[in-house]
Amino acid sequence: MEQAMTQQLWIYIDEGDSLEGRTVATRIVETLRAAGAPGVTVLRGVGGYGTHGIFHSDLLVDIPSRLPLVITCIDRSDRLQRLLPKLSELVQEGLIVLSPVQVVKVGRRAGGALPAHLTVAHVMTHDVVSVTVDTPVGEVVRLLIERGLRAMPVIDADRKVVGIVTDADLLQRGVSQLPLHLQQLLPNDDRAAQLAAVASRPERVGEVMTPNPTTIPATASLAQAALVMTKNDHKRLPVVDNEGRLVGIISRSDLLQTVANNFAISGETLSAEFVTATTVGEVMARDVPVVTPDTSLSETLDRILSTPRRRAVVIDQDRRVIGIVSDGDILRRAMRPVSPGLLQRFAMWIGGGTRSPELALALQNQTAANVMTSPVITVTPDTPITTAIEQMIAHRIKRLPVIDDQGRLVGMVGRAALLGALLSNER
């Protein structure tokens, strides 16, 4: 792969700079990490002065300490350019510089795609929203929708993890009639109606949660976290300390983001010694639901609901990929504008409910071409695993159609398969 253009970011601030009660340095580092920067270094000066002209030094004890800080990282130019507006908001007093660099070598510690020197604590999400067994189900649904989450740990008075409540739990227990990702797409009035209906339910979280969920220690390796997720088909794991108390949560996306960062700058690919598979073709699924552009919307939705992937690939008569359709695409595009009540019933249908004659009539002239996403990000069977991961992370998508050299559909690959491919002797 051609080496990506790289730049070095330099940010000069004072160690005492703060914004909304938190140090600017901490917020900058968190912003860079969340965006996928491969590594960030914070340098603390022994002395210096900025545009204000006041000299600060730890060599002179009679001058108050507000020493200069330099925050620097090397990353791909496109990512750094996208981050500049956010970084400029954080650095209200200071200097931001970008300089071109040539990456000559990227030396890695042992561990392959999932670096052995990193633990779960290094990549997990620390700011975790949690609930207790006594929390009303209406409150947990509200939190999940507002935060854009799919699951939430359940803790006791000592912050020990006693359960987890997921989208699937809420659907299976009859608390919700609609998956969370579809509820989040509803207009405000319809979403409020959904929340009001759930708020009136008497159940508490302890009645609907999955008890004693699988957890992972904060000190565990990333390879161990990947193994547990793959073995149990979990998308995320609550992270606990030595006493079993909740300290974070780690997801497939966190692990794949780390892999993408690990190989982003140099353009390297994985060697076979580190992985069970090196290319997409070795792990892709071949049974992909397909429709054509003129497939009716009702039939398209039936095809989508027939698979846990909740997607269908749109192909032409030669099986060339021209689009992709998800249940969310249908809800966003097929029924706008439409009366709020009908849209909510349509969302229920997408969620597995009944199809009313009124809905069938409203959709009778709609086809897959009206709602598909096009063009589509695709990969080939020969695409390296790491390149596929980078594509998923960069475009924030969960699945990639796999095409041959003529653009014809041959399979599909998702996050779970790519994560499993990163495991070798840890199995």
N, C-alpha and C positions, 0 to 999 in steps of 0.2 A: 504494500500500500504506500502511496506517496505520502511523504512526511508532511504533516499539517504545519501551516504557518504559525509561528509562536511569537509571543511577546512577553516581556517581563513587566509586571505591574509594581510600581513603587508608590506607597502612600505614606506621607510624612504628617504626623499629628503629635500632640502632647499626650503623655500618659494620663493626665487628669481630665482630658476631654470626655464629656458625657452627654448623653441624649436620652431623654425620657427615663432617667434613673439608672441607665446602664452605660458602661464605658463604651466609647465609640470603637475602641480597638476590638472588644469582644463582638460587637455587632458586625464589624467588617469581616472578621474571621468567620462568623456564623454565616454571613451572606455568601462568602466565597465558597465555603464548604457545601452549603445547600445547593449552589449552582453547579457543583461538580468539579471545582478546582482541584487538581491532583495533590497539591500540598501548599501550605502557607507558612511563612516564617515571620515571627514578630521579633524585631531587634530593638533592644533598649539601649539608648545612647548614654554615655557617661557625661556628656555635656553638649550644649548647643543653644542656638536661639533661632526664632522664626521671624516672621514679618513684624511682630510687635517689638523686636529689638532687645527683649529682656533675656539675659544670659542665665541659663540654669545648668547646674553641674552637681554631681555627687562628690566632687573633689573639694567643694567649698561648703563647709558645714553651716555657714551663716546665711545661705541662700535657700529659700524654700524649694523643695523638690517637685518640679513639674518637668521631668526629663523628656527629651524627644523620643518618639517611637517611630520605627520604620517597619511597615508591613509590606512584605513582598511575596510574590508568587510568579511562577512561569506557567503559562497555559496557552491554549489555542487562541489565536487572535479573535476569531468570531465570538467566542464565549466572553472574552474580556470586554469586547466592544459592547455586547449586549448588557453587561453589568455596569457600565460607566454611569448611566443615569441614577441607578440605585446607590452606587458608591458616592456619587456627588451629593446626594441628599444627606448621607451620613457624615461626610467630611465638610462641615460648615466652616471650620477654620483649619486650613492645612493645605497640602499639595498632593495632587495625583499626577503621576507620570507613567507613560507607557513607552517602552523602548524595545526595538527589535532585537531578538536574540537568535542564535543558532544552536540548537540542541545537538551536541556532538555525541553524547552517550547517555543512556539512562540505565544505571545499574540498579538491580533489584535484589532485595533480600530473598532468600529461599521461600518457596511457597506457591509459585506459579501465579495463577489468576487471582487467587484469594490469599493475599500476603500473610505469611505466618506471623509477622511482627505486629499485626493488628488484631485486636480483640473486638468482641461485640460492642463493648463500651465505646470504642472509637467511632463507630458508624451508626449506632442506634439513634433514634429520636428520643431526646431527653424529656421534652415537654409533653408528657402523656396525659391525656384526659382520661379520668377513671371514674367509676361509679361504685356504689355499694349495693349489697343485696336488697336494701330497703328503698333504693331509688325507684320512683314510679316509672313504668315503661314509657309513658309519654315523654318524660324528661330525657331518657336516654335516646329516644328516637330524635327528639329535637336537637340534642347535642351532636348526634351522628350526622344529621342533615346539615346543620350549620357549619360544622367543621369539615365536611366533605370526607367523612370516615366511613369505613365498612365494618369496623369492630371496635370494641372498647373493653379493656380489662376491668374486672370486678375485684375490689379489695375489701379487706376487713379493717377494723379499727387500727391495726398495727401495720397497715399498708401491705399485708401479705396477700398474694394473688389467690383468690378462691374460685374464680371463674372468668369466663369471657363471654360477652354477648355480641353476636354477629348478625349481619343481615339475614343469613340463613336461619338462625335461631328465631328471629322475629317473624319470618315468613312461615316456618314450619309450625310454630306455636299459635299461628293465627292472629298475632298482634298487628302485623302489617299485611296488607293485601297487595302491596306494590314494592318491588325492590328499591332500595335506597337510591341507587344511581338514577332511577327513573323519577322518583319523587323529587330529586334535586333539579330535574329539568322542567318540572311543572311551573306554570306562572304562580306568582305570589299568592293569589287568592285561592287557587286550587291546592297549593302546598299547605297553606294555612288550614284549609278544610281537612286535609289529611291529618295534620298534627292535632287538630281539635278532636277528631274522632278517636285518635289514639290516646289523647290526654284523658278521655273519659273512662278509659279501661281501668279495672281495679288491680291488675297484676303489678307485681314488683319484679325488679330485675332477677332476684333470686329464683323466681318461678320459671323464668324463660331462658336463663343463661345456660351455657355448657359448663358444668362444674369441673374442677380440678384440671384445667387446661395444661397442655404442654408448655413449659417455660424453658428459658435458656439463661444460664448464668452470664453476668456481665463480663466475666473473665474468660468465657469460652472463645475458642478460635472462630474465625469466619467460616472455615471449612466445616466445623462442627455444626454451626447454625445452618449452613446450606444442607448438610446431611439430614438434620432433623426436619427441616422444611420439606425436603424432597421425599424422605421416607414416609412422612405423615400427610403429605399433600397439603401443607399449611402455607398460607400466603404471608403470614406474620406470626411473630412469637413475642409474648410479654418477656421482658428482661428483668431478672431479679438479682439481688445481692446475696451474700452468703446466708442471710437470715430468711430468704424467701420474700423480701419486700420489693415491691415494684420500683424500678429505677428507670425504665425506658421501654421501648418497643422497637423491634427490628423487622423489616419486611424484605420480601424478595427484591423489591425495587432498590432498597438500601444496598444489598449485596451486589446487584447488577451494576448500580451506579459506581460502586467501588472498583469493580472490574473495569468498567469503561474508563474511569479516571486513571487506573493503573497503566493502561495502554494507550491513552489518548494522545500524548505528546509525541512519542517516538514512532507511532504507527506500526509497532510490532504486533505479531500474532502469537498465539499460544503454541508451544511445542507439544508434541504428542505425549511426552512424559508427564505432563501436568493434568491431562484431561482424559475423559473416557471417549470423547468425540472431538474432532477439530473442525468439522464443517457442519453447516446447517443440514445438509442432506442426510447426515447420520442420525439426526434426532427429530426431523420433521414428521408431522402426522400427514398421512396421505388421504384420509377420508375427509375431504373438505366439502361442506355444504355449498352448492353453487346455484345460481340463478342466472337468467339472461336479462338484458336491459328491459325487454318487454314482458317479463314475468309479472303477473298481477301482484299488487301489494299484499293482498290477503295470502296468496301462496308464498310470497317472499317471507312474510312474517311466520307462517307455519314452518318454513324451512329453518328460520332462525331459532324458533322455539324448540326445534327438534334436537338441538345440540347444546351442550353446556358452554360452548364457545360463544354463543349468542351473536354469531356473525355469519353472513353468507357472502361469498365472493361472487362478483358479477363478471361473467365471461361472455365473449362473443362466440360465434359459431365454430371458431377454430381453437377455443379454450384460452384465448389470450385474455389476460386480466385487464379489465377496464374500470373496475370500481369495487367497493366493499360496502356492505350495509350492516349496521348493528341495530338492536332494538332502540337504542337512543337516537340514532339517525332518523328512524321512522317517527318517533314521538316529536322530535324537533322540527321535522320538515313536512310530514304528510298532512298534518292537521292544523296548519296555520294559514290564515286566521280561522278560528272555529269557536263556537260557543264554549265557555268554560266547562259546563257540565258534560258536554260531549267529549271534550278533551280528557277529562278525568276518567270517563268510562273507557275511552280508547286506551289510556294508560293501564287501566285494570286488565283490559284484554291482552295487552302486551305482557303484563305480569302473569298471565296464565288464566285469566278469567274468561267469561263467556263473551261471545260475539253477537251483539244485537243486530237486528235488521237495519236499524238506523245507521250503525257503524258501517255495515257492509255497503249500504247505499252511498255513504259519504266517500268511500274508498274505491268505488267501482271503476273509476277512470284513472286510478293511480297505478304506476308501475315501479319496478325497482330503479329504473333510470331517474325517477323523480326525487328519490331520497338518497341515492348512493353518494359516497364520498369518492371523489376522483380529482386528480390522479392518485394512485396508491403507492405507498412506499413498499417496495418489494426487495427480496433477496433471491439469490440463486442457490442451488444445492452445494456449489463450491464456495460459497461465502464463508469465511472463517467465523467461528462462534463469537469471537470478540467483536468483529465488525457488526454482526447482527445485534449484539447487545448495545453497541454504540448507537445504532440506528434507532432502537427502541427508546433508549434514554433521551436522545436528541429530539425525537419527534413525539415523545410521551405517548407511545402506543404500546399495547400489550401483546399484539400478535402481528406477524408478518406473513403475507402470502409468499410462497416460494415458486419461482418461475424458471423455465428452461431458457436456452439462448434465443428462442423464438418468441419469448414472452408468454408462453402457455403455462397454465397453472399445473403444478405437480405436487403441491403440498402446502402446509402452513406450520409455522413454528411459533411457540409462545414462551413466556417467561419461565414457566416451570421446566420445560424441556431444556432451555439454555442453562438454567441454574444447575440442573442435574448433570449436564455435560461437563461442568467444571470440577466434578468430583472424580478423583482417581483412586488412590489407595486408601482414602478415608472410608470407602464403602465397606 
